[in-house]
Amino acid sequence: MAVIHFFSAHSYDRETFGHVLATRHQDSGRELVFDAVALDAPSAKLAGGADAVCVVVNDDLSAPVIRRLADLGIRAILLRAAG
């Protein structure tokens, strides 16, 4: 199962991405985890057990945070943005 951990998540993220997973990819073996907290060095530990993180532009993707994510086994960083 692939787990994607969303940081800085809002209710509309849960609704939109949850709906797409439930209606179009229900057999994909993916699980979505939503966290309202922003990604930074201390909060990176929340992604433990996930395969990927999904972040927004205001999340911290500095080298130390990326190293921490890599140490946790994160294999992909996905960016969600509008505009």
N, C-alpha and C positions, 0 to 999 in steps of 0.2 A: 504494500500500500504506500502510495506517495502522500506525504503530509506537507501542506503549504501553510506556513504561519504568517498571518497578516498582522503587521504592526500599524499603529495609528488608525485602527479600523473604526468606522462609524456604522450606524444602523443601516445606511444605504449600501455600504459594502457588503454587509451580511446578507441583506435582502437580494442584491443583484447577483453576487457571486454564488450565493447559496441556491438561488433559483436556477441559474445556468447549470450548476453541478447536478441539481435534482432532476432537471428536465432534459438535459442534453448529454450528460456524462455520468448518469447514475451508475453505470457498470464500469467506470474507469478505474476504480480502486483508489480514488483520491479522497483525501479528507482535508477539510479546511478548518483552520483554527484562527479565531479572530481575537485580537487583543487591542484595547483602546490605547494602551501605552505606546509612546514613541520608542523607536529603536535607538538605543545608545549602549554604551559599554555595560552598565549594570543590567539593563533589561534584555540584553542579548541572550542571557541564560534561559529566558522563557522559550526560546526556539529549540531548545534541546529536544531531540527526538524527531524533529522535522527534517525534511529533505530540502526544502527551499523556504525562503522568506519573501514576502511581498511587501514593499515599502512605498512611501511617498517621498516627495522631494525634501521635506523637512526632517526626515529621519536621518540619523547619523550613520554615514557609510565611510567613515574615516578608516585608515589602515588598521588601527587597533581593533575596531569593531569588526571589520572584515576578517581579521585573523581569528578573533574570538568565534565568529560564526563558522569559520573553517574548522577550528578545533572541535566544535560541536557536531561536525559532520554535515553542515549545510553545503549543498552542492550547487545551488543556484540562487541568485538574487534577482527578483522580478520587480519591476517598477510599474506602479499604476499612477497615471497622470491624466489630466484633462487639458485640452487647449492646444 
